[in-house]
Amino acid sequence: MRPVNVFPGTVVGDYEVTDHLGSGHWGSVYAGRPRRGAPPDLPRRVALKFLPAGRGAPAEAAVARELAFSERARHARLIRTHQVLREPDGTTVLVMERARTSLRSLLDENPERPLPDAARILRELWEALEHMHAEGWVHGDLKPGNVLLAEDGSVRVADFGVAAELEGTHAYTEAVGTQDYLPPEWWERRLSEKGVLTRPATDVWAFGVIAHEVLTGGVHPFAGAAAQARAAEVRGYAAGQVQLRLAPSVPAVWQAIIRDCLAVPYQERMEVTRDLAARMPHGGPPRRRRRAWLIGAAAALAVLIGGGAATAQRMLAPETVSGELRPDAAVPQQYRTAITEAAHSCHQKAVTPALIAAMLYAESRFDPNRRSPATDEYGIAMWTPRVFEHWAPQPPGRKADYLNPDDAIAALGRFLCSLVTTVGYLPGDQQSLIAAGYRMGGDAVREAKGVPPKAEQYIREVKAKVAEYGY
């Protein structure tokens, strides 16, 4: 049964309803397109989520939460709400970004086989959760059906009807959820006048279950032919009566991550997953390394066939990789490897060796001993120590140091990679946005809806050096 039935052809605002896409606890989602005569600059493909009025207090509270979060959600990994419409009967309609498919559909299409691009999908899903938690929200109903994939394959988390705003360390929401993705503590909770208590650890548990499914083609980490049986296994696991047996096909690094996400005490679950983003294998195509290999192969072939330097140059020119460092660029040789590795460790196209080198020049003129106690910034990347700790690499046998150029550069690459999703969605040049996010902070860039005026001189210097250092 659909919470809201809407006939194809119904016009809502500037949009026309086409097909039914799905229904959740509180609403129904339909495909939409601009109606005839609508402004030409509207999105051509949208999803229309109908949230009905007059369905009782729980439904009204869910609609209010979804509206509150949707109006504040501004992140590349969260489904975007373009517009909020109010119908005469009290129904609220969210005009949203429309995805290509869902993680649930991908799992159904690839039974018992790891999904292609599994590592990238999981990294991007974790980016969404990190952002929600940092903004003070819990999703509360994370599951493959609420993890969507855009036309380019990138992740979008959707359906915020159960999302709850934190009150300190916890929040309250409706007593709804999907059994397969609920943590053991959920089953012990009691309904109060505020609802059921929830925490970010609820989403972390769900992520662990989803990670196992993505890496095994839909196999749940707990045994059972039905969701109710698997939920009983979860409770047995929490009581120490059932062992956690992950599929042996799951790579060792992911086994450790999943076990941490499925830690029974919620406090431990949060503690051991603080550095999860840094521990995840990098997904996505090796776009730069493969092309760099092709360039080298083309040059070698030109020499072997006797074409000489002129032929090699003709073959190299079309294959030059945008953003890679020029051999003659004035970038100190001792830092080139660290710069290139920091850029290549990120699958985001905006994070290039030329950008990282340009920012190091703008920050410190490549001086590893640069210090500014007045602003609490130090080293080649001018890190603030407390911020560096969040992005620091984990070198074997020692603690990362913001004064160590290799550590500082690696951390810079990680931070820039994250900024692509937290500020890179804003209008404007993406490299300028993330560079400004590093210098001024992501909040300042989001508040300015672009490069803040105080960062403009810095960005001009960075962009000039990007052009000078890179192809």
C-alpha positions in Angstrom: 0.0 0.0 0.0 1.3 3.5 -0.9 1.0 6.2 1.7 0.1 8.6 -1.2 -1.5 7.6 -4.5 -0.8 10.0 -7.3 -1.9 9.4 -10.9 0.5 9.8 -13.8 0.1 13.2 -15.5 -0.8 15.0 -12.2 0.8 18.4 -12.2 2.6 19.6 -9.0 4.1 23.1 -9.2 6.2 23.1 -12.4 6.4 19.3 -12.6 4.4 16.5 -14.0 4.2 13.1 -12.3 5.2 10.1 -14.4 6.0 6.8 -12.7 5.9 5.5 -9.1 9.4 4.8 -7.8 8.8 3.6 -4.3 7.2 4.1 -0.9 8.6 4.4 2.6 7.2 4.6 6.1 5.6 8.0 5.7 5.6 8.9 2.0 5.6 7.9 -1.7 8.1 8.8 -4.3 7.3 9.4 -8.0 9.4 10.3 -11.0 8.7 13.7 -12.4 9.6 16.0 -15.3 9.0 19.7 -16.0 5.4 20.3 -17.2 4.8 21.9 -20.6 5.5 25.6 -20.4 7.7 25.3 -17.3 10.9 27.5 -17.1 13.6 26.0 -19.3 16.3 26.0 -16.5 14.5 23.4 -14.3 16.1 20.0 -13.8 14.9 17.6 -16.5 14.7 14.5 -14.2 13.5 14.8 -10.6 12.0 12.7 -7.9 8.8 13.9 -6.3 8.4 12.8 -2.7 4.8 13.2 -1.4 4.5 13.5 2.4 0.8 13.5 3.4 -0.8 15.5 6.1 -3.3 14.3 8.7 -1.8 10.9 9.3 -1.3 11.3 13.1 1.4 12.6 15.3 4.2 10.2 14.3 3.7 10.9 10.6 3.5 14.7 11.2 6.7 14.5 13.3 8.4 12.5 10.5 7.4 15.0 7.9 8.8 17.8 10.1 12.1 16.0 10.6 12.5 15.3 6.9 11.8 18.9 6.0 14.2 20.2 8.6 17.0 18.0 7.4 16.3 18.3 3.7 16.4 22.1 3.9 19.8 22.0 5.6 21.4 19.1 3.8 24.1 20.4 1.5 26.6 17.7 0.7 27.6 15.9 -2.5 26.7 12.5 -0.9 23.2 13.4 0.3 20.3 13.5 -2.1 19.6 17.1 -2.9 16.2 18.8 -2.4 15.6 21.4 -5.1 12.3 22.8 -3.9 9.6 22.3 -1.3 6.0 22.5 -2.4 2.7 22.7 -0.4 -0.5 21.3 -1.8 -3.9 22.6 -0.9 -4.8 19.4 1.0 -1.7 19.9 3.2 0.5 17.4 1.4 4.2 18.4 1.3 6.1 17.6 -1.9 9.8 17.5 -2.0 11.3 18.1 -5.5 14.5 16.1 -5.3 17.5 15.0 -7.3 16.7 11.8 -9.1 19.2 9.0 -8.9 19.8 6.3 -11.5 19.4 3.2 -9.3 19.7 2.0 -5.7 22.2 -0.1 -3.9 19.4 -2.6 -3.2 18.8 -3.0 -7.0 22.6 -3.5 -7.6 22.7 -6.2 -4.9 19.7 -7.9 -6.4 21.3 -7.9 -9.8 24.6 -9.3 -8.5 23.7 -12.1 -6.1 26.6 -13.5 -4.1 29.1 -11.5 -6.1 31.1 -8.5 -4.8 29.8 -5.3 -6.4 32.1 -3.7 -8.9 33.5 -0.5 -7.4 32.7 -1.8 -3.9 35.4 0.1 -2.1 34.5 3.4 -3.7 30.8 2.9 -3.0 31.6 2.2 0.7 34.0 5.2 1.0 31.4 7.5 -0.4 28.7 6.1 1.9 30.9 6.7 4.9 31.6 10.3 3.7 27.8 10.9 3.9 27.5 9.4 7.4 30.5 11.4 8.6 29.0 14.6 7.4 25.5 13.8 8.9 27.1 13.0 12.3 29.3 16.1 12.2 26.3 18.2 11.5 24.5 16.7 14.5 22.1 14.2 12.8 21.5 10.4 12.9 20.0 8.9 9.7 18.4 6.1 11.7 17.2 3.9 8.8 20.3 3.3 6.7 19.8 0.4 4.4 20.6 -0.5 0.7 17.2 0.9 -0.4 18.1 4.3 1.0 21.6 4.3 -0.7 21.1 5.6 -4.2 23.5 6.0 -7.1 23.5 9.0 -9.4 24.0 8.9 -13.2 27.8 8.9 -12.8 27.6 6.1 -10.2 28.4 8.3 -7.2 26.6 7.6 -3.9 23.6 9.6 -2.6 22.0 8.8 0.8 18.3 9.4 0.8 15.1 9.1 2.9 15.4 11.2 6.1 12.0 10.5 7.5 13.5 8.8 10.6 16.5 11.2 10.8 16.9 12.8 14.2 18.8 15.8 15.5 21.2 15.0 18.3 20.7 16.4 21.8 24.2 16.0 23.0 25.3 12.4 22.4 21.9 11.0 21.5 18.6 11.7 19.8 15.0 10.5 19.8 13.0 9.2 16.8 10.0 7.0 15.9 10.1 3.3 16.8 10.5 2.3 13.2 13.5 0.8 11.4 14.5 -2.1 9.2 15.3 -5.2 11.2 18.3 -6.3 9.2 20.2 -3.1 9.9 19.3 -2.4 13.6 22.0 -2.7 16.3 21.7 -4.9 19.3 21.0 -2.1 21.7 17.9 -1.0 19.7 16.1 -4.1 20.8 16.6 -3.2 24.5 15.3 0.3 24.2 12.0 1.5 25.6 9.7 3.9 24.0 9.4 7.2 25.9 7.3 10.3 25.3 10.1 11.6 23.1 10.3 8.3 21.1 13.1 5.7 20.9 16.6 6.7 21.8 19.2 6.6 18.9 22.8 7.5 18.4 25.3 7.8 15.5 26.4 4.3 16.5 23.1 3.1 15.0 24.3 4.2 11.6 27.8 2.7 12.1 26.2 -0.7 12.8 24.1 -0.4 9.7 27.2 0.6 7.7 29.0 -2.6 8.8 26.1 -4.8 7.7 25.9 -3.0 4.3 29.7 -3.3 3.8 29.4 -7.1 4.2 26.5 -7.2 1.8 28.3 -5.0 -0.8 31.5 -7.2 -0.6 29.6 -10.5 -0.9 26.7 -9.7 -3.2 24.0 -9.4 -0.6 25.0 -11.9 2.1 24.0 -10.7 5.5 26.8 -11.1 8.2 24.3 -12.9 10.5 22.7 -16.3 9.6 19.0 -16.8 9.1 16.5 -17.3 6.3 14.4 -14.3 7.3 15.0 -10.9 8.9 13.4 -12.0 12.2 15.8 -14.9 12.4 18.8 -12.7 11.7 17.7 -10.2 14.3 17.6 -13.1 16.8 21.2 -13.9 15.8 22.2 -10.3 16.5 20.7 -10.5 19.9 22.5 -13.8 20.5 25.7 -12.2 19.4 25.3 -9.3 21.8 24.7 -11.8 24.6 27.9 -13.7 23.8 25.9 -16.8 22.6 26.7 -16.4 18.9 30.0 -15.8 17.2 30.4 -13.3 14.3 31.4 -15.3 11.2 32.1 -13.1 8.3 32.4 -14.5 4.8 35.9 -15.7 4.1 35.8 -14.0 0.7 35.8 -10.6 2.4 39.3 -9.1 2.2 41.2 -8.9 5.5 41.2 -5.1 5.7 37.4 -5.0 5.3 36.9 -7.9 7.8 38.6 -5.7 10.4 36.5 -2.7 9.5 33.2 -4.6 9.6 34.1 -6.2 12.9 34.7 -2.8 14.4 31.4 -1.5 13.0 29.6 -4.5 14.5 31.2 -4.1 18.0 28.5 -4.8 20.6 29.0 -1.9 23.0 28.0 1.3 21.1 30.7 3.3 22.9 33.3 0.9 21.6 31.8 1.0 18.1 32.2 4.7 17.9 35.7 4.7 19.4 37.2 2.1 17.1 35.7 3.6 13.9 37.0 7.2 14.4 39.7 6.6 11.8 37.6 4.5 9.5 38.0 6.7 6.5 41.8 6.5 6.7 41.6 2.7 7.0 39.4 2.1 4.0 41.0 0.9 0.7 40.8 3.5 -2.0 38.2 2.7 -4.6 37.7 4.2 -8.1 39.6 3.7 -11.3 43.4 4.4 -11.2 42.8 7.2 -13.6 46.1 9.0 -13.4 48.5 6.1 -13.0 47.1 4.2 -16.0 47.3 7.2 -18.2 50.8 8.0 -17.0 51.8 4.4 -17.9 50.3 5.0 -21.4 52.4 8.1 -21.8 55.6 6.3 -20.9 54.7 3.4 -23.2 54.0 5.8 -26.1 57.3 7.5 -25.7 59.2 4.2 -25.5 57.4 2.9 -28.6 58.4 6.1 -30.5 62.0 5.5 -29.7 61.9 1.8 -30.5 60.5 2.4 -33.9 63.1 4.9 -34.7 60.8 8.0 -34.8 63.2 10.0 -32.5 62.3 12.8 -30.2 60.0 14.6 -32.6 57.8 11.5 -33.1 57.8 10.9 -29.3 56.7 14.5 -28.7 53.9 14.1 -31.2 52.6 11.0 -29.5 53.0 12.4 -26.0 51.1 15.7 -26.6 47.6 14.3 -26.8 48.1 12.0 -23.8 49.4 14.6 -21.4 47.6 14.1 -18.1 45.9 17.2 -16.8 47.1 18.1 -13.4 50.3 16.1 -13.3 53.5 18.0 -12.5 55.6 19.2 -15.4 59.2 17.8 -15.2 60.6 21.3 -15.4 58.2 22.8 -12.8 59.9 24.6 -9.9 58.7 22.1 -7.3 61.5 20.8 -5.0 62.5 17.3 -6.1 62.4 15.9 -2.5 58.7 16.6 -2.2 57.5 15.4 -5.7 56.9 11.8 -4.7 54.9 12.7 -1.6 52.9 15.3 -3.6 52.1 12.8 -6.4 51.2 10.0 -4.0 48.9 12.3 -1.9 47.0 13.3 -5.1 46.8 9.8 -6.5 45.5 8.4 -3.2 42.3 10.4 -3.8 39.8 9.4 -6.5 38.4 12.9 -6.9 39.5 14.5 -10.2 40.0 17.9 -8.6 42.8 16.7 -6.3 45.8 16.8 -8.6 49.6 17.0 -7.9 49.7 20.5 -9.4 47.0 21.7 -7.0 48.8 20.2 -3.9 52.1 21.7 -5.0 50.5 25.1 -5.7 49.0 25.1 -2.2 52.3 24.1 -0.5 53.9 27.1 -2.3 51.1 29.4 -1.2 51.1 28.1 2.4 54.9 28.0 3.1 56.9 28.4 -0.1 57.8 24.7 0.4 59.5 25.6 3.7 59.1 22.7 6.2 60.2 24.9 9.1 57.6 27.6 8.5 55.8 28.6 11.7 53.1 31.0 12.7 52.4 30.7 16.5 50.0 33.6 16.3 47.7 31.6 14.1 48.8 28.2 15.4 50.0 27.0 12.0 53.2 25.0 11.3 55.2 23.3 8.7 55.2 22.9 4.9 51.4 22.7 4.8 50.8 25.1 7.7 48.7 22.7 9.7 46.9 23.6 12.8 47.9 20.6 15.1 44.4 19.8 16.3 43.1 19.7 12.7 46.1 17.7 11.5 45.3 14.9 14.0 42.0 14.3 12.2 43.6 13.8 8.8 47.0 12.5 9.7 48.3 9.3 8.1 49.3 6.3 10.1 53.0 5.6 9.3 54.2 2.2 10.7 56.1 2.3 13.9 55.7 6.0 14.7 53.2 8.8 15.2 52.5 11.2 12.3 54.0 14.6 12.7 52.7 17.8 11.1 56.3 19.1 10.9 57.3 16.0 8.8 56.8 17.0 5.1 55.7 13.6 4.0 53.1 13.3 6.8 51.9 16.9 6.2 51.5 16.4 2.5 49.7 13.1 2.9 47.2 14.7 5.3 46.7 17.6 2.9 45.7 15.2 0.2 43.2 13.5 2.5 41.7 16.7 3.6 41.3 18.0 0.1 39.7 14.7 -1.0 37.1 15.2 1.8 36.5 18.9 0.9 35.4 17.9 -2.6 32.3 16.4 -1.1 31.7 19.0 1.6 32.2 22.2 -0.4 32.9 21.1 -4.0 29.2 20.9 -4.8 28.9 24.7 -4.6 28.9 26.8 -7.8 32.3 27.7 -9.1 35.7 26.2 -9.8 36.1 23.1 -7.7 39.8 23.4 -7.1 39.3 27.0 -5.9 36.5 25.9 -3.5 38.5 23.1 -1.9 41.7 25.2 -1.6 39.6 27.9 0.1 38.1 25.2 2.3 41.6 24.2 3.4 42.7 27.8 4.1 39.5 29.2 5.6 37.5 26.2 6.7 34.5 24.4 5.1 32.0 26.4 7.1 33.3 29.7 5.8 33.1 28.5 2.2 29.5 27.2 2.6 28.4 30.4 4.3 29.9 32.5 1.5 28.4 30.0 -1.1 31.8 30.1 -2.8 35.3 31.4 -2.2 35.2 33.9 0.8 36.5 37.4 0.0 39.3 37.0 2.5 40.6 33.9 0.5 40.5 35.5 -2.9 44.2 36.6 -3.0 45.2 33.2 -1.7 43.2 31.5 -4.5 44.7 33.7 -7.2 48.1 32.7 -6.1 47.2 29.0 -6.0 45.6 29.1 -9.4 48.6 30.8 -10.9 50.9 28.1 -9.6 48.5 25.3 -10.7 48.9 26.7 -14.3 52.6 27.0 -13.8 53.3 23.6 -12.3 50.9 21.3 -14.1 49.9 20.3 -17.6 
